[in-house]
Amino acid sequence: MKFRLGHVFRTVFGFYQKKFNQQWDSLLNEILENGDIQEVEKCTVDFSYKGDVYCIWISNRWYAYGNLYALNNKDVGSELEFRPAFKTMVRLYEITRHKHAAVINRDDDYRRIYVNR
């Protein structure tokens, strides 16, 4: 429920940074259902699916979230970056949030120990 109100606000006022694309939404749902997480980084998650590696943007929740960032380590370019349906974004968040939080915490620990002296 708490996410839905924000979705309505972002939709009405045009705050999503990527346009919705049904084909990307369907493919991302297949990836979430049948793919395997390979790596989680600060801004992206890599899924292996049907012999390809899909690098999906998981930063800037929800404004620019869930778009394809790279395919097989090659940047797809902004013209091919679309957002999935909000329901799919929530599903992606639920699948990746714990691993993503661990990466963010690791980065914060590094800064606290080595940088902020």
Legacy VTK file of the C-alpha trace (Angstrom):
# vtk DataFile Version 3.0
C-alpha trace
ASCII
DATASET POLYDATA
POINTS 117 float
0.000 0.000 0.000
2.740 2.476 0.918
4.363 2.063 -2.510
1.086 2.457 -4.446
0.387 6.021 -3.358
3.816 7.065 -4.589
3.177 5.258 -7.888
-0.036 7.227 -8.414
1.802 10.473 -7.647
4.696 9.684 -10.026
2.296 8.645 -12.794
0.027 11.687 -12.516
2.883 14.201 -12.333
5.201 12.472 -14.823
8.052 11.771 -12.415
9.080 8.422 -13.875
12.352 8.911 -15.757
11.748 6.022 -18.175
8.734 5.264 -20.331
6.743 2.090 -19.730
7.193 -0.764 -22.223
5.006 -3.901 -22.138
7.590 -6.076 -23.920
10.266 -5.178 -21.374
7.801 -5.795 -18.547
7.032 -9.297 -19.882
10.706 -10.145 -20.396
11.686 -8.871 -16.951
8.956 -11.004 -15.375
10.370 -14.048 -17.194
13.870 -13.156 -15.965
12.629 -12.775 -12.386
10.785 -16.094 -12.608
13.447 -18.209 -14.310
16.748 -16.311 -14.217
19.556 -16.544 -11.682
21.120 -13.607 -9.863
24.801 -13.460 -10.777
25.920 -10.275 -9.062
24.466 -7.354 -7.138
26.233 -4.009 -7.232
25.413 -0.582 -5.849
23.233 0.420 -8.820
22.623 -2.797 -10.775
21.839 -6.486 -10.532
22.978 -9.048 -13.097
20.665 -11.922 -13.984
21.656 -14.894 -16.107
18.770 -15.996 -18.313
18.765 -18.214 -21.416
22.494 -17.758 -22.017
22.479 -13.970 -21.693
23.403 -11.682 -18.809
20.887 -8.906 -18.179
22.191 -5.980 -16.142
19.161 -4.270 -14.582
19.186 -0.862 -12.892
18.089 -1.040 -9.233
19.055 2.402 -8.002
16.811 5.489 -7.928
13.847 3.517 -6.659
11.212 4.037 -8.176
11.966 6.906 -10.565
14.434 5.119 -12.866
14.117 1.564 -11.612
14.013 -1.795 -13.325
15.266 -0.759 -16.742
17.721 -2.811 -18.796
21.106 -1.111 -18.395
23.364 -3.560 -20.242
23.093 -6.861 -22.077
26.086 -9.211 -22.009
28.280 -6.395 -20.625
27.349 -3.978 -23.426
25.503 -0.755 -22.604
22.099 -0.768 -24.319
21.857 3.020 -24.595
19.159 5.282 -23.250
16.869 4.770 -26.254
16.397 1.124 -25.182
15.918 1.820 -21.473
12.285 1.369 -20.458
10.594 0.823 -17.130
8.460 -2.200 -16.320
5.032 -2.081 -14.701
4.983 -0.890 -11.106
3.989 -4.376 -9.917
7.110 -5.776 -11.623
9.289 -3.087 -10.033
7.993 -4.083 -6.602
8.687 -7.736 -7.406
12.260 -6.886 -8.496
12.727 -4.894 -5.294
11.484 -7.770 -3.128
13.830 -10.230 -4.862
16.950 -8.034 -4.659
16.545 -5.821 -1.593
18.469 -7.926 0.951
21.458 -8.504 -1.309
21.401 -4.866 -2.410
21.293 -3.666 1.209
24.362 -5.796 1.992
26.265 -4.129 -0.866
25.259 -0.645 0.300
26.248 -1.465 3.888
29.602 -2.817 2.700
30.252 0.409 0.783
29.261 2.500 3.814
31.627 0.471 6.018
34.462 1.007 3.537
33.903 4.783 3.529
33.671 4.905 7.305
36.894 2.919 7.781
39.102 4.209 4.977
37.764 7.467 3.582
36.245 9.428 6.457
39.409 9.707 8.531
LINES 1 118
117 0 1 2 3 4 5 6 7 8 9 10 11 12 13 14 15 16 17 18 19 20 21 22 23 24 25 26 27 28 29 30 31 32 33 34 35 36 37 38 39 40 41 42 43 44 45 46 47 48 49 50 51 52 53 54 55 56 57 58 59 60 61 62 63 64 65 66 67 68 69 70 71 72 73 74 75 76 77 78 79 80 81 82 83 84 85 86 87 88 89 90 91 92 93 94 95 96 97 98 99 100 101 102 103 104 105 106 107 108 109 110 111 112 113 114 115 116
